[in-house]
Amino acid sequence: MIDLSVPVRSLILATPAIANLLPAYQNSKAVFTRRPAPADATGLMVFVSPMIGGGVDSDLLRSQKREVTYDISVYGPNDTATNYRKAQDVGFALAQTFHRLDPRKLDMPEGWHLVRAKCFGPMPAPTDDQKIVGRMVSVQFLIAQNTASAVTTP
């Protein structure tokens, strides 16, 4: 199976409506593909989960399709109304970016292509206390492997 967390992160960083709201972290923006966040990361940040669902295979004679699900979460301080709204705004921007995503915009691993993407959310993301605000978008990707040339007849 393939990992889409890196292409998803790249698309987030290339989307000004999201990236412009995030603080800088080292030589990039605060978008992470692992948890917990680095200890020196502060403020608003986005997390791309590992694949949380393998979904359903729908193989055909000359293609293999698979539905996979990833959660994309945004967390930030809930100390002011402005910070709360920034987390909300990033959540809505994530949903707008990934729902019905143009397949050409996601840089897929070699041999694969995106058929469609649909998302759910943003919805409240789990937090440990009221000092943090979190929003989450679940994205279902239908991906297909380019196997037409690999099919042989006995």
C-alpha positions in Angstrom: 0.0 0.0 0.0 1.1 3.6 -0.5 1.4 6.4 2.0 -0.4 9.7 1.0 0.6 11.7 4.1 3.5 13.3 2.3 1.6 14.3 -0.8 -1.2 15.6 1.4 1.2 17.7 3.4 2.8 19.1 0.2 -0.6 20.1 -1.0 -1.4 21.9 2.3 1.8 23.8 2.1 1.1 24.8 -1.5 -2.4 26.1 -0.6 -2.1 29.8 0.4 -5.5 29.8 2.1 -4.1 27.4 4.6 -0.3 28.0 4.7 -0.7 31.8 5.1 -2.5 31.2 8.4 0.1 28.9 9.9 3.3 30.1 11.7 6.7 29.3 10.4 8.4 26.2 11.8 12.1 25.8 11.0 12.3 26.2 7.2 8.6 25.5 6.5 5.2 25.9 8.0 3.7 24.0 11.0 2.4 21.0 9.1 3.3 17.6 10.5 2.9 14.0 9.5 3.5 12.6 12.9 2.5 13.1 16.5 3.3 14.5 18.9 4.4 17.9 17.6 8.1 18.7 18.1 8.6 20.3 21.5 9.7 23.6 20.1 6.6 24.0 17.8 4.0 26.5 19.1 0.8 28.1 18.0 -1.5 26.9 15.2 -0.4 23.6 13.6 -1.8 21.0 11.2 -1.4 17.2 11.5 -1.8 14.7 8.7 -2.6 11.3 10.2 -1.3 8.0 8.9 -3.9 6.1 6.9 -6.8 5.5 9.4 -8.8 3.3 7.1 -7.9 0.9 4.3 -11.4 1.0 2.9 -12.7 -1.2 0.2 -11.0 -2.7 -2.8 -12.8 -2.5 -6.1 -10.5 -4.3 -8.5 -11.4 -4.7 -12.1 -9.7 -6.7 -14.8 -7.3 -3.9 -15.8 -7.3 -1.7 -12.7 -7.0 -1.9 -9.0 -8.8 0.7 -6.9 -8.7 1.3 -3.2 -10.4 3.7 -0.9 -8.2 5.1 1.9 -9.0 7.6 4.6 -6.8 10.2 6.3 -7.6 12.6 9.1 -6.2 16.1 8.8 -6.4 18.1 12.1 -5.7 21.6 13.1 -4.9 22.6 16.7 -4.2 25.9 18.2 -4.5 28.0 21.3 -8.0 28.8 22.5 -6.9 31.9 24.5 -8.6 34.5 22.3 -11.5 34.7 19.9 -9.0 35.5 17.1 -7.0 32.3 17.7 -10.2 30.2 17.9 -11.4 31.6 14.5 -8.0 30.9 12.9 -8.4 27.3 13.8 -11.9 27.3 12.4 -10.7 29.1 9.3 -8.0 26.5 8.7 -10.5 23.7 9.2 -12.9 25.1 6.6 -10.0 25.8 4.2 -8.9 22.1 4.6 -12.4 21.0 3.7 -12.6 23.3 0.7 -9.2 22.2 -0.5 -9.8 18.4 -0.3 -13.5 18.0 -1.1 -13.8 17.1 -4.7 -10.1 17.8 -5.2 -8.9 18.1 -8.8 -6.9 14.8 -9.2 -4.1 16.7 -10.9 -3.3 18.7 -7.8 -2.2 15.8 -5.6 1.2 14.5 -6.4 0.6 10.8 -6.3 3.3 8.1 -6.0 4.4 6.5 -9.2 2.0 4.0 -10.6 -1.0 5.5 -8.8 -3.5 8.2 -9.6 -6.3 9.9 -7.7 -9.8 9.1 -8.9 -11.7 11.2 -6.4 -11.6 12.8 -2.9 -14.4 13.6 -0.6 -14.2 15.0 2.9 -16.3 15.2 6.0 -16.0 18.1 8.4 -14.6 20.2 9.8 -15.7 18.7 13.0 -14.4 19.2 16.6 -11.2 17.4 17.1 -10.4 15.8 20.5 -8.4 18.0 23.0 -7.2 17.5 26.5 -8.6 20.7 27.9 -10.4 24.0 27.0 -7.1 25.8 26.4 -6.7 24.1 22.9 -9.1 24.3 20.0 -9.1 21.5 17.4 -10.8 20.9 14.1 -10.6 17.8 12.0 -11.4 16.9 8.4 -11.6 13.2 7.3 -10.7 12.7 3.7 -11.6 9.6 1.7 -9.4 9.1 -1.3 -10.3 6.7 -4.1 -7.0 5.8 -5.7 -6.2 3.6 -8.6 -3.1 1.7 -9.6 -2.1 2.0 -13.2 -2.0 -1.7 -14.0 -3.3 -1.9 -17.6 0.1 -2.7 -19.0 0.8 -5.3 -16.3 -2.2 -7.5 -17.0 -1.2 -10.5 -19.0 -3.3 -13.4 -20.4 -2.2 -17.0 -19.7 
